[in-house]
Amino acid sequence: MALIVGRQSMKPKYKHQWYQSIYESLPNIREEARKASEELGLDELKKKIGMYPGSSSCPGRLPDFVLDAIVKANERPILPIRESGG
């Protein structure tokens, strides 16, 4: 992403400049996402489903491959970190 200075665009020299340009673009990004969701009919789901299960009162369902991995991980004995290979 390039920073726009006047009519010139310049490539950010530092990562924090790139993140700052994204932060400054958030209103435009949100508006573009809102328009796209309306075009796809997803606006009907607004406030009906959560994107992150940890903080939503109406969380989305985790896919089977995620649930299967969680169950499989819970079947193993818990090892101290130095023995886990991590």
Legacy VTK file of the C-alpha trace (Angstrom):
# vtk DataFile Version 3.0
C-alpha trace
ASCII
DATASET POLYDATA
POINTS 86 float
0.000 0.000 0.000
1.350 3.406 -0.845
1.026 6.566 1.189
-0.546 9.465 -0.664
1.176 12.790 -0.093
-0.528 15.505 -2.104
-0.781 13.910 -5.530
2.344 11.821 -5.061
2.275 8.339 -3.662
5.276 6.990 -1.834
6.036 3.503 -0.642
6.209 3.417 3.164
9.761 3.162 4.428
8.758 1.710 7.783
6.144 -0.885 8.705
4.416 1.485 11.149
3.790 3.882 8.235
2.096 1.092 6.314
-0.076 0.201 9.314
-0.905 3.878 9.820
-2.045 4.152 6.205
-4.320 1.130 6.724
-5.705 2.679 9.920
-6.414 5.931 8.102
-8.171 3.958 5.338
-10.495 2.102 7.753
-13.559 4.288 7.088
-13.234 3.638 3.334
-12.576 -0.077 3.893
-15.644 -0.403 6.139
-17.841 1.456 3.650
-16.633 -0.753 0.792
-17.304 -3.876 2.894
-20.790 -2.612 3.804
-21.656 -2.021 0.136
-20.328 -5.450 -0.848
-22.340 -7.146 1.896
-25.508 -5.410 0.698
-24.857 -6.519 -2.885
-24.407 -10.118 -1.698
-27.417 -9.992 0.611
-25.271 -10.561 3.696
-26.627 -7.479 5.434
-29.620 -9.630 6.436
-27.294 -11.503 8.811
-26.183 -8.327 10.599
-26.194 -8.833 14.373
-27.370 -12.442 13.920
-24.043 -14.266 13.779
-20.678 -13.656 15.385
-17.359 -13.894 13.618
-15.300 -14.757 16.691
-16.762 -17.396 19.009
-14.844 -16.188 22.051
-16.623 -12.863 22.370
-19.976 -13.341 20.699
-23.311 -14.137 22.300
-24.297 -15.770 19.003
-21.090 -17.382 17.716
-20.616 -18.932 14.327
-20.193 -22.705 14.190
-16.656 -24.017 14.043
-15.950 -26.229 11.015
-15.622 -29.982 11.641
-11.903 -29.986 10.804
-11.322 -27.466 13.605
-13.453 -29.337 16.130
-11.786 -32.641 15.185
-8.346 -31.112 15.766
-9.416 -29.778 19.169
-10.790 -33.178 20.222
-7.654 -34.957 18.995
-5.402 -32.489 20.826
-7.356 -33.043 24.049
-6.879 -36.827 23.835
-3.124 -36.564 24.339
-1.594 -36.342 27.793
-0.399 -32.894 28.767
3.394 -32.708 28.663
5.686 -30.086 30.135
6.788 -27.620 27.450
10.366 -28.890 27.416
9.116 -32.413 26.542
6.605 -31.325 23.909
9.191 -30.458 21.270
7.940 -26.857 21.131
LINES 1 87
86 0 1 2 3 4 5 6 7 8 9 10 11 12 13 14 15 16 17 18 19 20 21 22 23 24 25 26 27 28 29 30 31 32 33 34 35 36 37 38 39 40 41 42 43 44 45 46 47 48 49 50 51 52 53 54 55 56 57 58 59 60 61 62 63 64 65 66 67 68 69 70 71 72 73 74 75 76 77 78 79 80 81 82 83 84 85
